[in-house]
Structures are given as C-alpha cells and as structure tokens.
Amino acid sequence: MIASCRSSLLFLVILTASICVMASAFSPRFRSLISHSHTVTASKTSRLHVRRTTPYNNVKQMTIEGPPLSSKPDYSSIHGPFGPFIDRLLLILFRTKLSSRLSNKKHPTEIAIPDAPHPSHDYGAIIELTHTMNSQYRNRTAVQSLAQDVLISLFPSLILDRYPSWFARPFPKFSSQMCAYATVAFGTWLMGECSVNDIPSKRQGVLVKRCRFLEESQCASICVNSCKIPTQNFFRENMGLGLTMTPNYETGECQFAFGVLPSEEEERQARKTPCLRRCPSGGGMRSWHDGSSQTDEWLEDLNSLAMDRGSSCMLMDNLE
C-alpha cells in the first residue's frame, strides 16, 4: 500500500513538472506569469534582497547612470579658500566627531559602530562609517538623527543657542549669505568644488559642481538620508534658517538654497530617486558591484525593489 502511494505521488510530481515545462515553452501567458515570480529574503542586518527575472532594458530604465567616471575630478587637489592644511584639519575633526557619535550609544536601541581602520585624515574612513551606519540601521529616521547629531557636535553650543535669535530671524538675508560663504569656506573638502551663487528667491545659494560625498558613496539613499535631510533639519531646527538641497544624480551637482524651506513635493521626489547603477546598496548586492559577479542580476534586483517597495533603493524607506 505504501509503495503504491509513493509510486502515485512520484507520478504526479513528474506529470506536474512535465506540464509546467510544456506550458512555459508554448504558452506566452504562462511565461509571463513565471517571469514575474520573485523571492524575498531579509538578513539580520536588515538587508533586503529580491530576485526577479526581468528584461535587462526594463531594469536599466529603473536606475540612473550617474556622472561618467571618466571625468571624475581629482578631489585631492581641490581645496577650500584656506588651503589644504585647514581642509585636512576639518576632515580629521569631522571624522573624529562622526566616529565618536557612532561608537557611543545614547539610547538602548542604538547600535555601537566601531571606527574605520583608516588614518585620521583618510576621506575613505568617512565613507566607510557612513555605509556601515546606513546598513546597520533599519530605520531611516534614526540615520538622519545620527547625522544631524554629528553636525550639532561640530558647533559650539553658544553659536547654536544664539544664532537663531541674533541673526537668522532678524537678518534672514544676511544670514543666508553668511551661511553660504561659510559652506564654501569650510565644506569644500567634503563636497568638492563649489561656489556661491544667486537663486530666484533673492536668498543666497551654493552650487556644488560635482559632489565628492555622492561620488564616493555611490548611493542616492546615503545622499538623501545621511546628507540632504539631516543637513536641512540642522539648519532649520538648530540654526533657525531654512535650507533646501537639490542634488542632481545625473551630473553630480547639488544646489543649496539658504533661507528656503523644502516643499513636501520636493521631499517626496527626493525619496523616489532611483538607485545609481554603481550603487552598492548597503552591501546587500555588493558582490555584483565589486566585480566578483559578472552578471547583471543586481539590476534585476534593483528593479524588483522599485516594483515592490515604491523605491529603487532599499535604504530609501524605513523597513520597520
């Protein structure tokens, strides 16, 4: 009896498999259904991995190529108005504050992240720490808050306590100009070549010609969650001055508009930004980005993330 049941079960399995093979070979409808099947797995470090079989051209459209690597500037030769020595000191200060904030837990829910094994003046240490922060935290708001804490730690409390009432509110235009020139003077080492420019709102702006932070991080989500949103929040909440940052992921440019608050639509569009094709996606698809895999499966995964979660980047939204 048992042998008979096993034989019947084996026959049904073989029959079902045969029908699937024949249907996939002759039925366009069945092939279409199969092509949209996918599997989702989540690792302990909140990396989401989705596999879907989709045409290469359709997937490519869900990503941004980004500025050509062939024209990438030599950022080591780009310095602020105070010269390379001051830039080096600013880099060391920023890296120290970033490492200190990430390694010291202020809340039970935070994750202690050790310092990167790089020299104190190595720009790559900042990128590595930022990548680790984005890959370890499931909540994007937590990442934004940590980045804002780092910015706060760079300024004496006297400035943060007095600037809104002494400058930002009574002299908004002058405050916008002062912040714009200070950004160029003290932020060139971080962003690359930039200059003060005028914007239509009659406030002051800064144009970053090709952002070094975006270029080195290679991730639109890290740009949004570790730079754009926390910097805007810092100026609004801690300096009393509006700021809108508008990155262009095709060219690498970023337009700062001081004294201008971002609209809800602009913030929604920022979160919907597709991934850069060279994006390591927080480590979840690193094997395809570092050349260890010669396939284009990672592009299919990025497209799947866009289809399933409303964003091409798995780091763009909260997973909790």
N, C-alpha and C positions, 0 to 999 in steps of 0.2 A: 504493500500500500504506500509506504513512504517512498520507495523507489519510483513508483508510478507518479506520485505528486511531484517529485524532483524533476522527472522527465517532462511532465506537463509544464512546470514552471520554466525550465530551460527552453522549451519550445516557444513559450510565449515571449520570453526575452529576445530570442533570436528573431521571431516574427516581428516584434515591435521595432527592433533595430533595423531590420530589412525595410520595413515600411518607411521609417524616418529617412534612410538613405535614398530610397527611390523618390520620396516626396521632395527632398531637398534638391534632387537632381532635375526633376521635371516640373515642379510647381513653383512659380515665381512668388506666390503668396507665402508659401512655407519658407522659402529662402529669406523673404523679407522679415518674417517673424523671428527666424533664427538670428539674423543679423542684428536685431535689437535686443537680444538677450544679454545680460550682464551679471556680474557678481560683485559684491561689495564686501570688503574686509576692513576692519579698523584695528590698528595696532595699539599697544599700551601707551604710546607717546602721541596718540590722537592723530596719527597719520591715516588719512583716508585713501584707499586705493580702489579704483573702479576700473574694470576691464570690459570693453565693449568693442565689437568688430564693426568698424565704420570705414567708409571710403576715405582715403588719405586726403583728397582735396577738400572734402567737407570738414575734416578735422582741422586742417591748416587754416581754414577761414575763422575758426574759433580762437585763434591766437594772434598776437602781434609780433611782427618780426623784430621790432626794436631798431635802434640806430645801428648802422653797419660797424662791425668790429674792425674793419679795415681802416676806418677813420677815427678810431678811439684815440683821444688825446693822451699825451704823456703827463698824467696828473702829478707826477713827482716834480715836474718842472713848473707847475702852476702855483703861484704863491699870492698871498694877500698883500695889501699895501705896506705891512710892517716887515715883510721879508720871511725867509724860510725858518729862521731861528724862532720867531714868535709863533709861526704856524706849528712848528714841532712841539713847542710848549703847550699850545692849545690842544693838539692831538693827544698828548700824554695826559693832560688834565681831563679831557672828555673820556678817554679810555679808562682812567682811574675811577671816575665817578660812575661810569656805566658798570664796570666790574664790581664796584662796591655795592651798588644797588641790587644787582642781580644775585650776588652771593649772600646777601644778608636778608633773611626773611623777616618782614614786618608783620605778616599775617600767617596764621596756620595753613591757609590754602595756597600760599606761595611756594615756589619751587626754588631751592638754592642751586644756582648755576655757577660752577667754578670759573675762574678766569681762564682765558685762552692762552695756550702755550706759545706766546709770541713776545718779542721785545716790546717794551712800553711804548715805543714810537712807531710800531707797525700798524698801518691802517687796516691790514687784514684781520687783526685782533678784534676790531670793532665790528667788522662784517661777520666774523665767526660767532661772536657773542650775540649779535642780533639774530642771526639764523637760528642759533640754539634757543633763544628766547621765544621766537615765533613757533618753533617746532615743539617746544615743551608745554606751552600753554594752550589749552583748548578754547579758552575764552579770549576773543579779540579785544574786548574792553579791558581785560587785565593787561594785555600787551601795551595798549595805548596808555594806560595809567602808569605802568613802569617807565615807559619812555618819557612821559611828562615829568615823573619824579626826577629823572636824570637831568632834565633841563632846569628844573627848580633848584637842584643842588649846585648848579654852575653859578648861581647868582647869590650875592649877599642878601640876607633877609631884609636889610634896610632898603635896598632898591625895590624889592618886590612889595614891601609894605607901603612905600611912599610913591612909587611911580604912577599908579592909577590916579591918585588924588592930586598929585603935584604936576603931572604932565599929561597923561592920557586923556583925562576928562576935560580939563580946562584948555588944553592946547592940542587937540586931536591931529591937526595937520602937521604941526611941528613934531609931534611925537611919531607920526608916520615917517617923516623924513629922517628923524634921528635913528629910528629902528632900521630903516632901510640901509643907511650908511654903516651902521654897526654890523648889520648882517654881512655886508660885503667885506668889511674890515676883519671880522672875526670868524666868518663862516666859509671863506674861500677854500681853506684846507679840506673842509668836509665835503663841499659841493662841487668844487672845480671853478672854472672861470665864470664870473658873474659881474653884473654891473647894475647900477641904479638907473631906473627908467621911469617915465611918467605913464600913468594909467588914466583911462577916461573918467574915473570918479574924482579926479583932481586930488587924489591922495598919491602917496609915493609907492613905487614898486621896485622889485629886484628881479632881473631876468637871469636865471641860471642857464647858461648856454648848452651844457651837457652835464647832467648831474652825476658826479662821481659816485655818490651813495647808491643811486639807482643802478648805475653801470656795474658796480662791484657786487651788489647784492643780487642783481639779475632777477628781481622778483617784484611784480607790481603790488602784491599784497604787503610785502615788507615796506615798500614805499608808503603805502596808504596807512598802515597800522602802526608803523614804527617811526614815521617822519611826519607825513602830512597831517593826520588827525591830531596826534599829541602836540605838535608844534602850534597848530591853530588853537587848540584848547589852552595851551600855555599862555599865549598872548592874550586870549580873551579872558581867561579866569585869573591869571596871575599878574599880567601887565595892564589889564584894563583896556586893551586895544584889539580891535578886530583884525583878523588876518585870513586871507583866502589864498591857498596854494593850489595852482593848477598845473599838474605835470602833463607833459606830452610824451607818451610812451613810444611813439614812432620816432621822435627826434631826440629824446632825452632832455629836452628843455623843461624848465619849471618856472612859472611866473608867480612871484609873490605879489600880493596886493594888500599893503598895510592900510588899516582903517576901514576895511571892507569885510563884512561878515559873510561867510559862505551860505548859499541858499540850500534848502533841503534837496532840491533837484540836483544841484551840483554834487552834494554828498552822496546821493543815490547813484549818480553816474560814476563817481569815483569807485564805489564798491562793486560796480558791474564791470569794471575794467577787465578785459580778458588777460590771460597769462602771457608773458613774454615767451617766445618759443624756446629760449635758452634758460628758462626758469627752472631751478632745481626743486621747486615745490616742497620746500621744507624737508627735504630728504626722502620723501615718500617715493619719488621717482628718480632719485639721484643716479642710479645705475645707467639710466638712459641718457642723462645729461653729461656724465663724466666720460662717456665713450666706451664704457665697459660692455654696453649692448649696442649692436649695430642696427637695431630695428627702429621703427618709428612708432612702436606701440605706445610710448608715453604720450604722443599726440592724441591717440585714440582715448587714452585715459583722461586727458585734459578736456576733450570734447564731452566725455561722459560726465565729468564733474559739472560742466556747464549745463548739460541737459537735466541732470538730476538734482542739482542744488541751486540753480539760478545764478551761478558764478563759475567762471572758468578756473578760478583759483581756490583750492581747498582751504587756504589760510584767510580768505577774504571775509568769511562769515563765522559767527560763533557756532560751535558744534555742540554746545550744551543747551 
